[in-house]
Amino acid sequence: MPTPSAPPPESAPWWQGLDPRASLPARATLLFGGATLVLVLVVANLAGALLRGQIERQLGAAFETHASQVADKIDRALYERYRALQFAATLPAMRLPTATAAERHVLLEALHDASPDYAWIGFADPTGTVVAASQHLFEGQKFNETTWFRGARRQPHMGSVRAFPELAAAVPAVGADAPRFLDLAVPVNAADGKFLGILGAHLRWSWARDVQLSVIPESARREHLGVTLYTANGEVLLDSGASGWSEPPEPPAALTTRAGSRGSLLENTTGGTVYLSGYARSRGFREYRGLGWLAVVRQPIADAFAPVQRLQRTIIISGLVLVALLSVVTWLAAMRLERRFHSVALAADRIGSGDVLTLMPLARGRDAFSQMCVALAELVTVFRTRQDTLEAENARLAARQPSTENRAILPPR
């Protein structure tokens, strides 16, 4: 007689299906989804590091080239002005002791008109008195104590950039920056070598801004790409103001120990901002040896490495979408597999309870689960065949033996 089947188990609460310890779909989703998420993060970091290194090399080289171009163009421009003064000092109107102030004035006006970068050009006699000047400015005044006059008595002189309030008030302003001027001066000697005086000029420093804009235009402000020009002592000569600071930072400290006159580096400033910087020192042009000025082109790494952040963000967003899709597919596949396992367990439970009509689930393919179903079905068939054979044998044996009650009622012979 078959054993009565056990009552069906109570259904588990819905949240238990989310417990990886008790749910195959939850366990498979956590495993595959977590592994995919880790892979996405690793790929994003690796791709970001590779792109960051490539950008640092490429932009660093580009910034170095820009800085070198700024320094070189300024050197060439100064060389041209310097050579123009030297050439003017060899003309008869300058080197003839008998030349009049009027003749020298005509020459100086021609030089002044030839280039708008000249704010003033003048000729001072050996005592430092200006005897001829463009627009007759400062004629009759003494400049014997000035740096440009004393520095040019024996050789050409190129001074520093400085303010000159008297000249700034006398000449029209060019540009929005505060007017500053660069001193140039060359000695004037007669044919016999006699010292006749100094030919001096004050250049508008605003021309350096035009040089900078010819290399890095104003549109670079949108990307916070800035240019700063320093003297050999670290004084700021020119700053484009495009890198987001109110005051330009000090020259890169690493340049004091770094070999070479040009290069690139990641620069930590006192304000806390890190810049990708390219630099180049001026080396002069031809016989002009330069003043050792330093041109630095900077961009905050937040702007320089913005493509890295965009790439990582794209990879992570795409990876999260992939993780979500993979999790859904994994959950559905695991639920289907769990239902098949559950059907096998339910059939085995019914067979074990004596239900002779229950069959094992049919195989649906050639995978391992289908092979397991086939093996279990064959095992159940063998078990049932043996059980039927055993029951038939027991019945046959029981039929051969007379019952005890029948032997007791037979009469004696």
C-alpha positions in Angstrom: 0.0 0.0 0.0 1.6 3.3 -1.0 2.7 5.7 1.6 0.6 8.8 1.9 2.4 11.9 0.4 3.6 14.6 2.6 1.8 17.9 2.6 3.2 20.5 0.3 5.7 22.9 1.9 4.6 26.4 2.6 5.7 28.9 0.0 8.8 30.9 0.9 8.5 34.7 1.4 9.2 36.7 -1.8 12.3 38.4 -0.4 14.0 35.0 0.1 14.4 34.9 -3.7 16.8 37.8 -3.4 19.0 36.0 -0.9 22.1 34.6 -2.7 22.4 31.9 0.0 18.9 30.5 -0.9 18.3 31.6 -4.5 20.1 30.4 -7.5 19.1 33.4 -9.7 20.3 35.8 -7.0 23.6 33.9 -6.6 24.2 33.7 -10.4 23.3 37.4 -10.9 25.5 38.6 -8.1 28.4 36.5 -9.4 28.2 37.5 -13.1 27.0 41.0 -12.5 29.7 41.7 -9.9 32.4 40.2 -12.0 31.3 42.3 -15.0 31.2 45.5 -12.9 34.7 44.9 -11.6 35.9 44.3 -15.2 34.3 47.5 -16.3 36.0 49.5 -13.5 39.3 47.9 -14.3 39.0 48.7 -18.0 37.9 52.3 -17.3 40.9 52.9 -15.0 43.3 51.2 -17.4 42.0 53.1 -20.4 42.1 56.3 -18.5 45.7 55.8 -17.4 46.8 55.0 -21.0 45.0 58.0 -22.4 46.3 60.3 -19.7 49.9 59.2 -20.4 49.4 59.8 -24.1 47.8 63.2 -23.6 50.5 64.2 -21.2 53.2 63.3 -23.8 51.4 64.9 -26.7 50.2 68.1 -25.0 53.4 68.5 -23.1 55.4 68.4 -26.4 52.9 70.8 -27.9 53.1 73.3 -25.0 56.9 73.1 -25.1 56.7 74.0 -28.8 54.4 76.9 -28.1 56.7 78.2 -25.4 59.7 77.9 -27.6 57.9 79.7 -30.4 56.9 82.6 -28.1 60.5 82.9 -26.8 62.0 82.6 -30.3 59.6 85.2 -31.8 60.4 87.7 -29.0 64.1 87.1 -29.5 63.8 87.7 -33.3 61.7 90.8 -32.8 64.2 92.3 -30.3 67.1 91.4 -32.7 65.4 93.2 -35.6 64.9 96.4 -33.4 68.5 96.1 -32.1 69.8 95.7 -35.7 67.7 98.6 -36.9 69.3 100.9 -34.2 72.8 99.6 -35.1 72.2 100.3 -38.7 70.9 103.8 -38.0 74.0 104.5 -35.9 76.2 103.9 -39.0 74.3 106.4 -41.2 76.0 109.7 -42.0 73.3 111.7 -40.1 74.5 109.9 -37.0 78.2 109.2 -37.3 79.3 112.5 -38.9 80.4 114.9 -36.2 79.2 117.8 -38.4 75.7 116.5 -38.7 73.1 118.9 -37.3 70.3 118.2 -34.9 67.8 118.8 -37.7 69.4 116.2 -39.9 69.4 113.7 -37.0 65.8 114.5 -36.2 64.7 113.7 -39.7 66.4 110.3 -39.5 64.8 109.6 -36.1 61.3 110.5 -37.3 61.8 108.1 -40.2 62.8 105.3 -37.9 59.9 106.1 -35.5 57.4 106.0 -38.4 58.8 102.8 -39.8 57.7 100.8 -36.8 54.8 101.6 -34.5 56.6 99.6 -31.7 58.9 102.5 -31.1 57.4 104.9 -28.5 60.5 107.1 -28.6 63.8 107.3 -30.3 66.4 109.9 -29.3 70.1 110.8 -29.7 72.0 111.9 -26.6 75.5 113.6 -26.8 78.4 112.4 -24.7 77.1 114.4 -21.7 73.8 112.6 -21.8 71.8 115.6 -23.2 69.2 114.7 -25.8 69.9 116.8 -28.8 67.4 115.1 -31.3 64.3 112.9 -30.7 61.2 111.7 -32.3 58.4 114.2 -31.9 61.0 116.4 -30.1 60.2 114.7 -26.8 62.7 115.2 -24.0 65.0 117.3 -26.2 67.4 119.3 -24.0 66.9 116.9 -21.0 69.8 115.0 -19.5 69.8 111.2 -19.3 73.4 110.6 -18.3 72.3 108.8 -15.1 69.9 106.4 -16.8 70.7 102.7 -17.2 70.4 102.7 -20.9 72.8 105.7 -21.4 75.5 104.3 -19.1 75.1 100.7 -20.3 75.5 101.6 -24.0 78.7 103.7 -23.8 80.9 100.8 -24.9 78.5 98.2 -26.4 74.8 97.7 -27.4 72.5 97.7 -24.4 69.1 96.0 -23.9 67.4 96.8 -20.6 64.5 95.4 -18.7 60.8 96.1 -19.1 59.8 99.0 -16.9 57.2 101.8 -16.4 58.1 105.2 -17.7 55.2 107.5 -16.6 56.5 110.7 -18.4 56.7 108.8 -21.7 53.4 107.1 -21.1 51.7 110.4 -20.6 53.3 111.9 -23.8 52.6 109.1 -26.3 49.2 107.5 -27.1 48.4 104.3 -25.3 48.4 101.0 -27.3 46.3 98.1 -25.9 44.5 97.8 -22.6 47.5 96.9 -20.5 49.4 99.4 -18.4 52.0 101.0 -20.6 55.5 99.6 -20.1 58.6 100.1 -22.2 61.8 98.2 -23.0 65.1 100.2 -23.4 67.4 99.7 -26.3 70.5 101.7 -26.9 73.7 101.6 -29.1 76.8 103.7 -29.1 77.4 106.1 -31.9 81.0 106.5 -33.0 82.6 108.6 -35.7 84.6 107.0 -38.5 87.8 107.6 -36.5 86.3 105.8 -33.5 85.5 109.0 -31.5 82.5 108.6 -29.2 79.7 110.9 -30.4 76.8 109.8 -28.2 74.1 107.2 -27.6 71.2 106.3 -29.9 68.5 105.1 -27.6 64.9 103.9 -28.0 62.0 102.9 -25.8 59.9 100.0 -27.3 56.3 99.6 -26.4 56.0 96.3 -24.5 52.6 95.8 -25.9 54.2 94.3 -29.1 55.0 91.3 -27.0 51.3 90.6 -26.5 50.9 90.6 -30.3 53.7 88.0 -30.5 52.0 85.9 -27.9 48.7 86.1 -29.7 50.4 85.0 -32.9 51.3 81.7 -31.2 48.4 81.2 -28.9 45.3 83.1 -29.9 42.7 84.7 -27.7 40.3 81.8 -28.3 42.6 79.6 -26.2 41.1 81.3 -23.1 38.1 79.0 -23.5 40.4 76.1 -22.7 42.3 78.0 -20.0 45.5 77.8 -22.0 47.8 80.6 -20.7 51.2 82.0 -21.5 53.5 83.7 -19.0 56.9 85.2 -19.7 59.4 85.6 -16.9 62.8 87.3 -16.6 65.8 85.3 -15.6 65.1 86.4 -12.0 61.5 85.2 -12.0 59.8 88.6 -12.5 56.6 88.4 -14.6 57.0 90.3 -17.9 53.9 89.1 -19.7 50.9 87.1 -18.7 47.9 86.2 -20.9 45.7 85.8 -17.9 43.9 82.8 -19.5 44.6 80.1 -17.0 42.1 81.2 -14.4 44.4 82.9 -11.9 44.4 86.5 -10.6 48.2 86.5 -10.2 50.4 84.2 -12.3 52.3 81.6 -10.3 56.0 81.6 -9.7 58.2 80.0 -12.3 58.3 76.2 -12.1 60.6 75.3 -9.2 61.7 72.1 -11.0 63.5 74.2 -13.5 66.2 75.1 -11.0 67.3 71.4 -11.0 66.1 70.3 -14.5 68.7 70.2 -17.2 68.0 71.7 -20.6 66.4 75.0 -21.7 63.1 73.5 -22.7 60.7 70.7 -21.8 57.4 69.9 -20.1 56.3 68.9 -16.6 53.3 68.6 -14.3 53.5 71.7 -12.1 52.2 72.0 -8.6 51.6 75.6 -7.7 51.2 77.3 -4.4 47.5 77.9 -5.1 46.9 74.1 -5.1 46.1 73.8 -8.8 48.2 71.4 -10.9 49.1 72.4 -14.4 50.5 70.7 -17.4 53.2 73.1 -18.4 55.6 73.5 -21.3 58.6 75.9 -21.0 61.5 77.3 -23.0 64.2 79.7 -22.3 65.1 82.4 -24.8 68.5 81.8 -26.5 68.7 84.9 -28.6 69.1 85.1 -32.3 72.4 85.2 -34.2 74.8 87.6 -32.4 72.1 88.7 -30.0 72.5 86.2 -27.1 69.2 86.9 -25.4 68.3 87.8 -21.9 67.5 84.3 -20.5 63.8 85.0 -20.3 61.5 82.0 -19.6 58.3 81.4 -21.5 55.8 79.0 -19.9 52.6 77.7 -21.5 50.2 76.2 -18.9 46.8 74.5 -18.8 45.1 73.1 -15.7 45.0 69.3 -15.7 41.3 69.4 -15.2 41.1 70.9 -18.8 44.1 69.1 -20.2 42.8 65.7 -19.1 39.1 66.3 -19.7 39.1 63.7 -22.5 40.3 61.1 -19.9 37.3 61.8 -17.7 34.9 61.7 -20.7 36.3 58.4 -21.8 36.1 56.9 -18.3 32.5 58.2 -17.9 31.5 56.7 -21.3 33.1 53.3 -20.4 31.4 53.3 -16.9 28.0 54.2 -18.3 28.2 51.7 -21.1 29.5 49.1 -18.6 26.6 49.7 -16.2 24.1 49.2 -19.1 25.9 46.0 -19.9 25.9 44.9 -16.3 22.1 45.6 -16.1 21.4 43.6 -19.3 23.7 40.8 -18.2 22.0 40.7 -14.8 18.5 40.4 -16.4 19.6 37.7 -18.8 21.4 35.8 -16.0 18.4 36.1 -13.7 16.0 34.8 -16.3 18.3 31.9 -17.3 18.9 31.0 -13.7 15.2 31.1 -12.9 14.5 28.7 -15.8 17.2 26.4 -14.6 15.9 26.6 -11.0 12.4 25.7 -12.2 13.8 22.6 -13.9 15.7 21.5 -10.8 12.5 22.1 -8.8 10.5 19.9 -11.1 13.0 17.1 -10.7 13.0 17.5 -6.9 9.2 17.5 -6.9 8.9 14.4 -9.1 11.5 12.6 -6.9 9.5 13.5 -3.8 6.3 12.2 -5.2 8.0 9.0 -6.4 9.5 8.5 -3.0 6.0 9.0 -1.5 4.7 6.0 -3.5 3.0 7.8 -6.4 3.3 5.2 -9.2 2.0 7.6 -11.9 4.6 10.3 -11.5 7.4 10.4 -14.1 10.7 12.2 -14.1 10.8 15.3 -16.4 11.6 14.6 -20.0 15.0 15.6 -21.4 14.9 18.6 -23.7 18.4 18.5 -25.1 21.8 17.0 -24.8 23.1 19.2 -22.0 24.2 18.0 -18.6 20.8 18.7 -17.0 19.0 16.6 -19.7 21.5 13.8 -19.3 20.8 13.9 -15.5 17.0 13.7 -16.2 17.6 10.7 -18.5 19.8 8.9 -15.9 17.2 9.6 -13.1 14.3 8.4 -15.3 16.2 5.2 -16.2 17.0 4.7 -12.5 13.3 5.1 -11.5 12.3 2.7 -14.3 14.8 0.1 -13.1 13.7 0.7 -9.5 10.0 0.2 -10.4 10.7 -2.9 -12.6 12.6 -4.5 -9.7 9.8 -3.5 -7.3 7.1 -5.1 -9.5 9.2 -8.2 -10.0 9.7 -8.5 -6.2 6.0 -8.1 -5.5 5.1 -10.7 -8.1 7.6 -13.2 -6.7 6.3 -12.6 -3.2 2.8 -13.2 -4.4 3.8 -16.4 -6.2 5.5 -17.7 -3.0 2.6 -16.9 -0.9 0.3 -18.8 -3.3 2.3 -22.0 -3.0 2.1 -22.3 0.8 -1.3 -23.5 2.3 -2.6 -21.3 5.0 -2.4 -22.6 8.6 -6.1 -22.3 9.1 -6.9 -24.7 6.2 -4.6 -27.5 7.6 -6.3 -27.3 11.0 -9.8 -28.2 9.7 -8.9 -31.3 7.6 -10.4 -34.5 9.1 -8.1 -37.4 10.1 -7.9 -40.6 7.9 
